[in-house]
Amino acid sequence: MLWKIYFWIMVVLLIVSMFLKNEYGLAGTVIHIVSLMINVINTVGLYGYVYKKQFYLQSFWKIIFIISVIDVIVTTLYYRFKEASSQEELIFGAIFTFIVLYPHLLGLYRYGFQKQKLA
């Protein structure tokens, strides 16, 4: 039940993030668009994990998981360096982001790396 609640919270956050104004210039816009596309795919993977539906190949989700981890690191560092006025803010922001996205990445990891169920 908690996974389903978390999934729907993440869907709402994804939809809201689509309409946020980007104030970071061209590089920020490109990072935002690429990250948004990755997050849409991630959310489909999380849906598959939460509702036990198989979408595409398991190897695809392994690759998406790795790309997602890289995306979280890059976007967190990029936006935190732009926004943080001190090292403490940078560290707090990175830890907060990790705490919020950890269940998402965990679900995606479990979805991609779970053992195949043979029928």
C-alpha positions in Angstrom: 0.0 0.0 0.0 2.8 2.4 0.8 4.4 1.8 -2.6 1.1 2.8 -4.3 0.9 6.0 -2.3 4.5 6.8 -3.0 4.0 6.1 -6.7 1.0 8.5 -6.9 2.9 11.2 -5.0 5.7 10.8 -7.6 3.3 11.1 -10.5 1.9 14.3 -9.1 5.5 15.7 -8.6 6.4 14.7 -12.1 3.3 16.5 -13.6 4.1 19.6 -11.5 7.7 19.6 -12.6 6.6 19.7 -16.2 5.2 23.1 -15.7 7.9 24.7 -13.5 9.7 27.6 -15.0 13.4 27.0 -15.6 15.6 29.9 -14.7 19.0 28.3 -15.5 19.5 29.2 -19.1 20.1 26.8 -22.0 22.2 24.3 -20.1 19.5 24.1 -17.4 16.8 23.7 -20.0 18.5 20.9 -21.8 19.2 19.1 -18.5 15.6 19.7 -17.4 14.2 18.2 -20.6 16.5 15.2 -20.6 15.8 14.6 -16.9 12.1 14.9 -17.5 12.2 12.2 -20.3 14.2 9.9 -18.0 11.8 10.5 -15.2 8.7 9.7 -17.3 10.4 6.3 -18.2 11.3 5.8 -14.6 7.7 6.4 -13.5 6.5 3.7 -16.0 9.1 1.4 -14.4 7.9 2.2 -10.9 4.3 1.6 -12.0 5.4 -1.8 -13.4 7.1 -2.7 -10.1 4.2 -1.4 -7.8 1.4 -3.0 -9.8 3.4 -6.1 -10.9 3.1 -5.5 -14.6 5.9 -6.4 -17.0 6.8 -3.7 -19.5 9.5 -4.3 -22.0 12.6 -6.4 -21.3 14.2 -6.7 -17.9 17.6 -5.8 -19.5 16.0 -2.5 -20.6 15.1 -1.6 -17.0 18.7 -2.5 -15.8 20.0 0.1 -18.3 17.3 2.6 -17.2 18.2 2.1 -13.6 21.9 3.0 -14.3 20.9 6.0 -16.4 18.5 7.1 -13.6 21.2 7.0 -10.9 23.5 9.1 -13.2 20.6 11.5 -13.9 19.9 11.9 -10.2 23.6 12.6 -9.4 24.0 15.1 -12.3 20.8 17.0 -11.8 21.2 17.2 -8.0 24.8 18.5 -8.3 24.0 20.9 -11.1 20.9 22.5 -9.5 22.4 22.4 -6.0 25.6 24.1 -7.0 23.5 26.8 -8.7 21.2 27.3 -5.8 23.4 26.7 -2.7 25.0 29.6 -1.0 27.0 27.5 1.4 28.4 24.0 1.6 25.9 23.1 4.3 23.0 23.9 1.9 24.6 21.8 -0.8 25.0 18.8 1.5 21.5 19.2 2.9 19.9 19.5 -0.5 21.7 16.5 -1.8 20.8 14.4 1.2 17.1 15.5 1.0 17.0 14.7 -2.7 18.5 11.2 -2.1 16.0 10.5 0.7 13.0 11.5 -1.5 14.3 9.6 -4.5 15.7 6.5 -2.8 12.4 4.6 -2.8 11.9 5.4 -6.5 15.4 4.1 -7.4 14.9 1.1 -5.1 11.7 0.2 -6.9 13.3 0.6 -10.3 16.3 -1.5 -9.1 14.0 -4.3 -7.9 12.0 -4.1 -11.1 15.1 -4.5 -13.3 17.2 -6.9 -11.3 14.5 -9.2 -9.9 14.8 -12.9 -10.8 12.8 -13.9 -13.8 9.7 -15.8 -13.0 9.5 -18.7 -15.3 6.0 -20.0 -16.1 
